[in-house]
């Protein structure tokens, strides 16, 4: 991969900023009928993907990792001052498990 200069990097990022801004304007101006058709197509596409039997297991694994990160974060913020991490959190999330 070829190195680029700082000026080239800034120009690249500016072009992406312009593209992002143009897309935002386009989305704001799009008629509701087009937005509805896009939403309808997106919702219909869920049938294009097969059910994965391991999905629930993977989701649970991710939830456990996030719970561990939350416990570590709470401990970093509060355990130094003797505050115990919560066992339950936002929306009933179980931090202790």
C-alpha positions as CSV (number, residue, x, y, z in Angstrom):
1,X,0.0,0.0,0.0
2,X,1.3,3.4,-0.9
3,X,1.7,6.1,1.7
4,X,-0.3,9.3,1.4
5,X,0.5,12.8,2.6
6,X,-1.4,14.6,5.3
7,X,-2.8,16.9,2.6
8,X,-4.1,14.0,0.6
9,X,-5.6,12.4,3.7
10,X,-7.4,15.7,4.6
11,X,-8.7,15.9,1.0
12,X,-10.0,12.3,1.1
13,X,-11.8,13.0,4.4
14,X,-13.3,16.2,3.1
15,X,-14.7,14.3,0.0
16,X,-16.3,11.8,2.4
17,X,-17.8,14.7,4.4
18,X,-19.3,16.2,1.2
19,X,-20.7,12.8,0.2
20,X,-22.2,12.4,3.7
21,X,-23.8,15.8,3.5
22,X,-25.2,15.2,0.0
23,X,-26.7,11.9,1.2
24,X,-28.3,13.6,4.2
25,X,-29.9,16.2,1.9
26,X,-31.1,13.5,-0.5
27,X,-32.7,11.6,2.3
28,X,-34.4,14.7,3.7
29,X,-35.9,15.5,0.3
30,X,-37.0,11.9,-0.6
31,X,-40.8,11.6,-0.7
32,X,-42.4,9.5,1.9
33,X,-43.6,7.0,-0.7
34,X,-39.9,6.2,-1.6
35,X,-39.0,5.9,2.1
36,X,-41.8,3.5,2.6
37,X,-40.8,1.4,-0.4
38,X,-37.3,1.3,0.9
39,X,-38.5,0.2,4.4
40,X,-40.7,-2.4,2.8
41,X,-37.8,-3.8,0.8
42,X,-35.6,-3.9,3.9
43,X,-38.2,-5.7,5.9
44,X,-38.9,-8.2,3.1
45,X,-35.2,-9.0,2.9
46,X,-35.1,-10.7,6.2
47,X,-36.5,-13.8,4.5
48,X,-33.4,-13.9,2.3
49,X,-31.3,-15.0,5.3
50,X,-31.6,-18.5,6.7
51,X,-32.1,-19.0,10.4
52,X,-28.8,-19.8,12.1
53,X,-29.1,-22.3,15.0
54,X,-26.0,-20.9,16.6
55,X,-27.3,-17.3,16.5
56,X,-28.9,-17.4,20.0
57,X,-25.7,-18.9,21.4
58,X,-23.6,-16.2,19.9
59,X,-26.0,-13.5,21.1
60,X,-25.7,-14.9,24.6
61,X,-21.9,-14.9,24.4
62,X,-21.9,-11.2,23.3
63,X,-24.3,-10.4,26.2
64,X,-21.9,-12.1,28.6
65,X,-19.0,-10.1,27.3
66,X,-20.9,-6.8,27.6
67,X,-21.9,-7.7,31.1
68,X,-18.3,-8.3,32.0
69,X,-17.3,-5.0,30.5
70,X,-20.0,-3.2,32.5
71,X,-18.9,-4.9,35.7
72,X,-15.3,-3.9,35.0
73,X,-16.3,-0.3,34.2
74,X,-18.4,0.0,37.3
75,X,-15.6,-1.3,39.4
76,X,-13.1,1.1,37.9
77,X,-15.5,4.0,38.7
78,X,-16.8,2.8,42.1
79,X,-15.0,0.0,43.7
80,X,-12.1,2.2,44.7
81,X,-14.6,4.1,46.8
82,X,-16.2,1.0,48.3
83,X,-19.2,1.0,46.0
84,X,-20.4,-2.4,45.0
85,X,-21.3,-3.0,41.3
86,X,-25.0,-3.4,40.7
87,X,-26.4,-6.8,40.2
88,X,-29.2,-5.5,37.9
89,X,-29.0,-2.6,35.4
90,X,-30.7,-0.8,32.6
91,X,-33.8,-2.5,31.3
92,X,-33.4,-5.5,33.7
93,X,-29.9,-6.4,32.3
94,X,-28.3,-8.8,34.8
95,X,-24.8,-7.5,35.4
96,X,-23.9,-10.2,37.9
97,X,-24.4,-13.2,35.7
